[in-house]
Amino acid sequence: MNSIYQFEIDANGCNYELWLNDIRVDIQMSDHSIVYSLPVNQWIKKGKNCVEVSLVPLSNETKLSTKSYFKLKIVEAELNKGKADHPKVIVSWSSSDFPTLTNNPLQGIKFPTYFEASITFDNMLFQSLEKLDLGFREVSSVYKKVHALFATKDLKGLLQLMDFKITEFSKSYYDSYEDEVQRQTFFIEDLFSKNLQPLEFKNYKIKYFMDQKIVCIEDKEGDQPIFFTDDIDQDYTFYPFYFGRIKSSNGLIIAN
């Protein structure tokens, strides 16, 4: 039976970053309470997996309050016809287990934990990419390329650039390549219908992951310069891209 993994997150009174195998899979700097489930198969590898939680105070605070908390459950389930059956909690972690938490300064504190994954696929995200050494201009140029593809509604060009990501997602969730293409097509076409905002880089910096094998540009909130707005309520949608380069090849591709 194939396995599917998800993180169940419950946070209040703090901001945080959540890392899995040296990839930041979630960042919340909005000062809001968070309760949701995050599927993580696309970042899982065989055997031992490392999860790290970094907690920081709210934006107008210098310390985490005594009422702050972060709870994480790692749930493993059996994937059966697209549904998760027989879920079981394999890790349960709470910041309340660390009484010194509220005395930490603004830069936060990071707690690691580990779990074993009983998966049957090799995640090429950890095997196919080479280490990068890029300047801001090189990384921003690929964002300009993606921005142009969205601006011209070039679905074919975007799917080509996302082929590695699509392949790994379909394998990670034991689905067909064609089904994942269909899902990505639906999502991209929905973004086409929104108002694409001007591309700006003045508040962005380079961010590396996985020992410099994945790179992006982001601001202090973790948002990237490809974003859209709803014409009715001006609600912004940020579409994250993480770029990499396959070994013995040229150019950057969307790795995740």
C-alpha positions, 0 to 999 in steps of 0.5 A: 500500500502506498503511503501519504504524509501530511503535517497538521499545524496549529499555531497561535501567538507566534510566527514560524518557519517549518522546514523539511529536509532543508527545504522551507515548506511553510512560512507564516509571518502574518501574525495570524492564528494558523490551523491547517493540514499540509501534504508533504510527499513531494519533499519526502525521501526514503528513510530518515526525514528531518523536520525543523520548526523555527518560532519567532515572536509576532511582528510587534513583539520582542519575545514569545508570550506565555500564551504562544504555542505551536503544535505539529502532528505528522500523519501517515495514511494509506493512499487508496484511490486518491483518498487517505485511509487509516491515518495514524500520528507518527510524530506529535510535537508541541512547543509547550514541551520546552518551558524556556521558549518564552525567554528567547529573543527575536531571532527565534529558536529552532527545534528539530525532530525526525521520522521514518518514511516508508515510501517506495519512490526515489525523490529526484529532487534530492538526487538530480540537482546540482549546487548553484552559485548565482547572482541576483541578476541571474535569478531575477532574469528567470523570474522575468521569464516566468513573468513574461510567460504569465503575461502572455498566457503562454501555458505551453511554455510554463508547463515545459519549465515546470516539467521536472516539478510535474514529474516529481509531484505525480510520482510523489502522490502515485498519480499519472503524469497526465493527471498532474499536468491537468491539475497544473493547467487548471491552476495556471489558467485560474491565475491567467484570469487574475490581474498580474501585478508589475514585477519589482525586485527592490525588496527581494533577496536571494534565498537558497535551500538544500545546500544551494541546490534550490534558489528563489527570491523573496521578501522578509515575509517569504513572498516572491515577485510573481503575484496576482490580485483579485480585481474585486477585493484586492486579495493577493495571490503569491505563486512560489517558485523554487528553481534548480538546475539538473546535473549536466544541463543548462539553464534553470528549471522550476524544481518545486 
